């Protein structure tokens, strides 16, 4: 029984590790974006505002936390006491796992308002890893939803 619980805990943590967030950095390209022609536009930053980028939860934190909490609780006591401890451990672990997953899915970002050289305005949200400020000359590179802003 303990072996099954241990295997379940390892499987749950493996699932949680698979939910690591992808980067929204202007400096990171995914493999599918390499060797692909992308458009480029030029403009000037009008404003930069701090935002939080939140990825959708997959529920892996709840599952992993519940399994680990249940396993930990099952080691307490005998009989009904062990069962109650397992249930309480699973509930506590699920809550803790959800909180950990929520924190892992948040990244500091920036909302960048740009006046393009064409006169149009556009807004791009990306990770806060480029030191951009109002007045900076920038380039917007990408296609579709894979857009990034960097200084010229």
C-alpha positions, -999 to 999 in steps of 0.1 A, spaced: 0 0 0 28 24 9 45 17 -24 14 26 -43 11 58 -24 47 66 -31 43 59 -68 12 81 -68 31 110 -51 60 107 -76 35 107 -105 17 138 -91 49 157 -87 60 148 -123 27 162 -135 32 194 -116 68 198 -130 53 194 -165 32 225 -158 62 248 -155 53 282 -171 66 292 -205 84 324 -209 68 356 -223 102 372 -225 113 393 -254 146 374 -253 132 339 -256 122 322 -288 104 288 -289 117 263 -314 88 268 -337 96 305 -340 131 299 -353 138 299 -390 104 315 -396 101 349 -413 86 374 -389 73 410 -394 90 440 -379 75 474 -371 91 504 -355 77 529 -330 82 549 -298 71 539 -263 44 561 -250 39 544 -216 49 513 -196 28 499 -169 36 470 -145 12 441 -148 11 405 -136 10 377 -162 -10 347 -150 -11 314 -167 -43 293 -165 -42 267 -137 -41 231 -148 -50 217 -114 -17 198 -110 -9 216 -77 -42 204 -62 -35 169 -73 1 168 -63 -6 185 -30 -35 162 -22 -15 130 -30 15 141 -9 -7 153 19 -27 121 19 6 100 19 20 120 48 -13 118 67 -15 80 62 17 76 82 0 90 113 -18 66 137 -36 33 131 -70 24 118 -96 52 118 -70 77 130 -48 70 101 -78 73 77 -88 107 92 -52 119 91 -50 108 54 -82 128 45 -71 159 64 -36 156 50 -50 153 15 -73 184 20 -44 204 35 -20 193 8 -45 201 -20 -50 237 -6 -12 242 -3 -6 227 -37 -31 251 -53 -15 281 -36 20 269 -48 7 264 -84 -9 299 -84 24 315 -73 44 295 -99 20 306 -126 25 343 -120 52 364 -137 59 402 -135 51 418 -168 47 451 -185 20 466 -207 37 487 -233 18 513 -253 36 521 -285 30 548 -311 41 532 -344 59 552 -370 28 548 -392 9 568 -366 -12 539 -353 -10 528 -316 -6 493 -303 -2 476 -270 20 446 -262 22 427 -229 54 408 -222 76 398 -193 93 427 -175 128 418 -186 134 447 -210 141 481 -194 117 501 -215 104 536 -207 84 564 -224 103 579 -253 124 547 -261 127 539 -298 116 502 -302 110 475 -327 81 451 -326 91 417 -340 69 386 -345 37 373 -360 3 363 -346 5 360 -308 43 356 -307 51 393 -305 80 409 -286 92 445 -281 128 455 -277 149 486 -280 162 496 -315 
